[in-house]
Amino acid sequence: MQTRTKTDAVDAAVLAQFTQRMPFTPWLWHPRLRAPHRSDQPAPHPNQEQLHAAQQTTTTPDFLIASRHQSIAHFDAQIGYLRRQVFDLIAADEALRQSCKLFVSAIGIAAASAI
C-alpha cells in the first residue's frame, strides 16, 4: 500500500483493502487442541498473587508460604505436562505440524503462542 502513516484510521483502511483483495481461507481449529490449550492458559496465576501477598508481611506463617510454593510447583508441572501432550498431538498430525511450523516462522511467535 506504500503508506508511511501509522494511525488507527490508516490501519483500518489497509486491513479493509486487504480483506477485499485476498481470498478468505478459514483457519481450521483442531478440536483435540482446544481443551488442552485452555487448560495451559491460567490467567493470572492465583497462587503467585497469593504468595506475593503472603510474603509482604512478617505475620504469614512459614507453612502457608511453603504451601503456596507447592501449589505453584504443582500448577507449573501440570502446565508442562499439558504442553507436552499438545506437542505430541501436533507431532502426530502432518497438517498441524505444518501449521505450527508456519506460525513459529513468524517473528515474535514461539511454540507456546503457536499452539
C-alpha atoms as an extended CHARMM CRD file, in Angstrom:
* protein
*
       115  EXT
         1         1  MET       CA              0.0000000000        0.0000000000        0.0000000000  PROA      1               0.0000000000
         2         2  GLN       CA              3.0990000000        2.1920000000        0.3260000000  PROA      2               0.0000000000
         3         3  THR       CA              1.7680000000        4.3720000000        3.0930000000  PROA      3               0.0000000000
         4         4  ARG       CA              4.1220000000        5.8050000000        5.6880000000  PROA      4               0.0000000000
         5         5  THR       CA              1.4140000000        6.9980000000        8.0280000000  PROA      5               0.0000000000
         6         6  LYS       CA              0.6270000000        4.8610000000       11.0640000000  PROA      6               0.0000000000
         7         7  THR       CA             -2.7450000000        5.7190000000       12.5360000000  PROA      7               0.0000000000
         8         8  ASP       CA             -5.7670000000        3.6530000000       13.5140000000  PROA      8               0.0000000000
         9         9  ALA       CA             -7.7200000000        5.0390000000       10.5510000000  PROA      9               0.0000000000
        10        10  VAL       CA             -4.9520000000        4.1840000000        8.0710000000  PROA      10              0.0000000000
        11        11  ASP       CA             -4.5400000000        0.7110000000        9.6110000000  PROA      11              0.0000000000
        12        12  ALA       CA             -8.2860000000        0.1150000000        9.3200000000  PROA      12              0.0000000000
        13        13  ALA       CA             -8.2890000000        1.1910000000        5.6750000000  PROA      13              0.0000000000
        14        14  VAL       CA             -5.3180000000       -1.0590000000        4.8400000000  PROA      14              0.0000000000
        15        15  LEU       CA             -6.9580000000       -4.0250000000        6.5740000000  PROA      15              0.0000000000
        16        16  ALA       CA            -10.2470000000       -3.3560000000        4.7730000000  PROA      16              0.0000000000
        17        17  GLN       CA             -8.4670000000       -3.3330000000        1.4070000000  PROA      17              0.0000000000
        18        18  PHE       CA             -6.5700000000       -6.4740000000        2.3490000000  PROA      18              0.0000000000
        19        19  THR       CA             -9.8210000000       -8.3330000000        3.0850000000  PROA      19              0.0000000000
        20        20  GLN       CA            -11.2380000000       -7.2720000000       -0.2710000000  PROA      20              0.0000000000
        21        21  ARG       CA             -8.1740000000       -8.3380000000       -2.2580000000  PROA      21              0.0000000000
        22        22  MET       CA             -7.2320000000      -11.6010000000       -0.5400000000  PROA      22              0.0000000000
        23        23  PRO       CA             -9.3200000000      -14.7470000000       -0.7650000000  PROA      23              0.0000000000
        24        24  PHE       CA            -10.8250000000      -15.8830000000        2.5150000000  PROA      24              0.0000000000
        25        25  THR       CA             -9.3200000000      -19.0930000000        3.8480000000  PROA      25              0.0000000000
        26        26  PRO       CA            -10.8010000000      -20.1850000000        7.1770000000  PROA      26              0.0000000000
        27        27  TRP       CA             -8.4100000000      -21.4510000000        9.8180000000  PROA      27              0.0000000000
        28        28  LEU       CA             -9.1420000000      -24.9550000000       10.8720000000  PROA      28              0.0000000000
        29        29  TRP       CA             -9.1300000000      -25.2310000000       14.6400000000  PROA      29              0.0000000000
        30        30  HSD       CA             -8.2080000000      -28.7380000000       15.6210000000  PROA      30              0.0000000000
        31        31  PRO       CA            -10.8090000000      -29.8330000000       18.2210000000  PROA      31              0.0000000000
        32        32  ARG       CA             -8.3150000000      -32.0590000000       20.0590000000  PROA      32              0.0000000000
        33        33  LEU       CA             -6.2020000000      -28.9680000000       20.8380000000  PROA      33              0.0000000000
        34        34  ARG       CA             -8.9880000000      -26.7440000000       22.1720000000  PROA      34              0.0000000000
        35        35  ALA       CA             -9.3420000000      -28.1470000000       25.7090000000  PROA      35              0.0000000000
        36        36  PRO       CA             -5.6070000000      -28.5430000000       26.4630000000  PROA      36              0.0000000000
        37        37  HSD       CA             -4.9490000000      -25.0490000000       25.1330000000  PROA      37              0.0000000000
        38        38  ARG       CA             -7.4940000000      -23.5570000000       27.5020000000  PROA      38              0.0000000000
        39        39  SER       CA             -6.0340000000      -25.5760000000       30.3780000000  PROA      39              0.0000000000
        40        40  ASP       CA             -2.4990000000      -24.2540000000       29.9600000000  PROA      40              0.0000000000
        41        41  GLN       CA             -3.5600000000      -20.6120000000       29.9750000000  PROA      41              0.0000000000
        42        42  PRO       CA             -4.1420000000      -19.7550000000       33.6430000000  PROA      42              0.0000000000
        43        43  ALA       CA             -4.5800000000      -16.0210000000       33.8650000000  PROA      43              0.0000000000
        44        44  PRO       CA             -3.3130000000      -14.7190000000       36.1750000000  PROA      44              0.0000000000
        45        45  HSD       CA             -1.7560000000      -17.4070000000       38.3560000000  PROA      45              0.0000000000
        46        46  PRO       CA             -3.7630000000      -17.0530000000       41.6020000000  PROA      46              0.0000000000
        47        47  ASN       CA             -1.1410000000      -18.7640000000       43.7210000000  PROA      47              0.0000000000
        48        48  GLN       CA              1.5600000000      -16.3740000000       42.5000000000  PROA      48              0.0000000000
        49        49  GLU       CA             -0.5480000000      -13.4490000000       43.6900000000  PROA      49              0.0000000000
        50        50  GLN       CA             -1.2980000000      -15.1490000000       46.9930000000  PROA      50              0.0000000000
        51        51  LEU       CA              2.3860000000      -15.9570000000       47.5150000000  PROA      51              0.0000000000
        52        52  HSD       CA              3.3900000000      -12.3810000000       46.7760000000  PROA      52              0.0000000000
        53        53  ALA       CA              0.7850000000      -11.0620000000       49.2210000000  PROA      53              0.0000000000
        54        54  ALA       CA              1.8020000000      -13.5690000000       51.8940000000  PROA      54              0.0000000000
        55        55  GLN       CA              5.4650000000      -12.6030000000       51.5970000000  PROA      55              0.0000000000
        56        56  GLN       CA              4.7180000000       -8.9100000000       52.1210000000  PROA      56              0.0000000000
        57        57  THR       CA              4.0930000000       -9.3580000000       55.8220000000  PROA      57              0.0000000000
        58        58  THR       CA              6.1170000000      -10.8610000000       58.6490000000  PROA      58              0.0000000000
        59        59  THR       CA              2.9890000000      -12.3860000000       60.2090000000  PROA      59              0.0000000000
        60        60  THR       CA              2.4290000000      -15.0060000000       57.4840000000  PROA      60              0.0000000000
        61        61  PRO       CA              3.3290000000      -18.4580000000       58.8280000000  PROA      61              0.0000000000
        62        62  ASP       CA              6.1280000000      -20.2630000000       57.0250000000  PROA      62              0.0000000000
        63        63  PHE       CA              3.8780000000      -23.2720000000       56.3690000000  PROA      63              0.0000000000
        64        64  LEU       CA              1.4990000000      -21.0580000000       54.3730000000  PROA      64              0.0000000000
        65        65  ILE       CA              4.3110000000      -19.7040000000       52.2030000000  PROA      65              0.0000000000
        66        66  ALA       CA              5.5890000000      -23.2700000000       51.7000000000  PROA      66              0.0000000000
        67        67  SER       CA              2.0740000000      -24.3550000000       50.7150000000  PROA      67              0.0000000000
        68        68  ARG       CA              1.8720000000      -21.5840000000       48.1060000000  PROA      68              0.0000000000
        69        69  HSD       CA              5.2440000000      -22.6850000000       46.6830000000  PROA      69              0.0000000000
        70        70  GLN       CA              3.9540000000      -26.2700000000       46.4530000000  PROA      70              0.0000000000
        71        71  SER       CA              0.7740000000      -25.1370000000       44.6870000000  PROA      71              0.0000000000
        72        72  ILE       CA              2.7540000000      -23.1120000000       42.1850000000  PROA      72              0.0000000000
        73        73  ALA       CA              5.0780000000      -26.0520000000       41.5160000000  PROA      73              0.0000000000
        74        74  HSD       CA              2.0520000000      -28.3260000000       41.0260000000  PROA      74              0.0000000000
        75        75  PHE       CA              0.3900000000      -25.9590000000       38.5240000000  PROA      75              0.0000000000
        76        76  ASP       CA              3.6490000000      -25.4120000000       36.6650000000  PROA      76              0.0000000000
        77        77  ALA       CA              4.1380000000      -29.1820000000       36.3900000000  PROA      77              0.0000000000
        78        78  GLN       CA              0.5590000000      -29.6030000000       35.1410000000  PROA      78              0.0000000000
        79        79  ILE       CA              1.0430000000      -26.8800000000       32.5220000000  PROA      79              0.0000000000
        80        80  GLY       CA              4.2740000000      -28.5540000000       31.3900000000  PROA      80              0.0000000000
        81        81  TYR       CA              2.5040000000      -31.8980000000       31.1100000000  PROA      81              0.0000000000
        82        82  LEU       CA             -0.3490000000      -30.4190000000       29.0530000000  PROA      82              0.0000000000
        83        83  ARG       CA              2.0690000000      -28.6400000000       26.7170000000  PROA      83              0.0000000000
        84        84  ARG       CA              3.9860000000      -31.8810000000       26.1170000000  PROA      84              0.0000000000
        85        85  GLN       CA              0.7310000000      -33.6610000000       25.3270000000  PROA      85              0.0000000000
        86        86  VAL       CA             -0.2840000000      -30.9300000000       22.8640000000  PROA      86              0.0000000000
        87        87  PHE       CA              3.1190000000      -31.0580000000       21.1890000000  PROA      87              0.0000000000
        88        88  ASP       CA              2.6980000000      -34.8330000000       20.8610000000  PROA      88              0.0000000000
        89        89  LEU       CA             -0.6810000000      -34.2690000000       19.1700000000  PROA      89              0.0000000000
        90        90  ILE       CA              0.9140000000      -31.7650000000       16.8060000000  PROA      90              0.0000000000
        91        91  ALA       CA              3.8300000000      -34.0860000000       16.0350000000  PROA      91              0.0000000000
        92        92  ALA       CA              1.4090000000      -36.8920000000       15.1360000000  PROA      92              0.0000000000
        93        93  ASP       CA             -0.5580000000      -34.8210000000       12.6010000000  PROA      93              0.0000000000
        94        94  GLU       CA              1.0820000000      -33.5350000000        9.4040000000  PROA      94              0.0000000000
        95        95  ALA       CA             -1.3590000000      -30.6450000000        8.9150000000  PROA      95              0.0000000000
        96        96  LEU       CA             -0.8960000000      -29.4650000000       12.4970000000  PROA      96              0.0000000000
        97        97  ARG       CA              2.8950000000      -29.7800000000       12.1640000000  PROA      97              0.0000000000
        98        98  GLN       CA              2.8600000000      -27.5960000000        9.0620000000  PROA      98              0.0000000000
        99        99  SER       CA              0.5680000000      -25.0140000000       10.6760000000  PROA      99              0.0000000000
       100       100  CYS       CA              2.7310000000      -24.8660000000       13.7820000000  PROA      100             0.0000000000
       101       101  LYS       CA              5.8630000000      -24.5480000000       11.6480000000  PROA      101             0.0000000000
       102       102  LEU       CA              4.3110000000      -21.5960000000        9.7790000000  PROA      102             0.0000000000
       103       103  PHE       CA              3.2850000000      -19.8530000000       12.9870000000  PROA      103             0.0000000000
       104       104  VAL       CA              6.7090000000      -20.2610000000       14.5750000000  PROA      104             0.0000000000
       105       105  SER       CA              8.3780000000      -18.9020000000       11.4250000000  PROA      105             0.0000000000
       106       106  ALA       CA              6.7430000000      -15.5120000000       12.1190000000  PROA      106             0.0000000000
       107       107  ILE       CA              8.8380000000      -13.0670000000       14.1220000000  PROA      107             0.0000000000
       108       108  GLY       CA              7.6620000000      -12.9380000000       17.7140000000  PROA      108             0.0000000000
       109       109  ILE       CA              5.7260000000      -16.2130000000       17.6410000000  PROA      109             0.0000000000
       110       110  ALA       CA              7.1790000000      -19.0470000000       19.6990000000  PROA      110             0.0000000000
       111       111  ALA       CA              5.8730000000      -22.5710000000       20.1280000000  PROA      111             0.0000000000
       112       112  ALA       CA              3.6080000000      -21.7070000000       23.0940000000  PROA      112             0.0000000000
       113       113  SER       CA              1.9280000000      -18.9400000000       21.1150000000  PROA      113             0.0000000000
       114       114  ALA       CA              1.6610000000      -21.1320000000       18.0320000000  PROA      114             0.0000000000
       115       115  ILE       CA             -0.4450000000      -23.6230000000       19.9680000000  PROA      115             0.0000000000
